[in-house]
């Protein structure tokens, strides 16, 4: 029986930090960077998180070519 533990750093927080540091990325580039920190992450898990973040208005995902998407952080307006 395997015991799953919570990561101290949630996936969506790591995605925001990567996009702040590197700027817009393709979903494949983002996945490759996340695999370094989250060994058990699957592409489906990434897609689910990206969809939730886009619905919440944190990121914008657009189609580049067939099978590739661009992920970018939405700038927050201070004021």
C-alpha positions, 0 to 999 in steps of 0.5 A: 500500500502506497501512501500519498502525501501532499506536496508542500508547494502546490502545483498551481503555485509552481506554475505561476512561479515558472511563468513569472520567471520565464514568461509564456511557454508551450504546454510541453516546455512547462510540463518538462520543467514541472517533471523536475519537481513533481516526479509523479505528474502526468500530462492529464494532471497538468491539463486539469490544473491549467484548465482550473487556473484559466477558469479562475483568470490566472492564466491564458491558454491559446492554441499554437499548432495542432497539439501545442498550446501557449500558456501565459500568465495574466497580468494583474492590474494594481490600483 
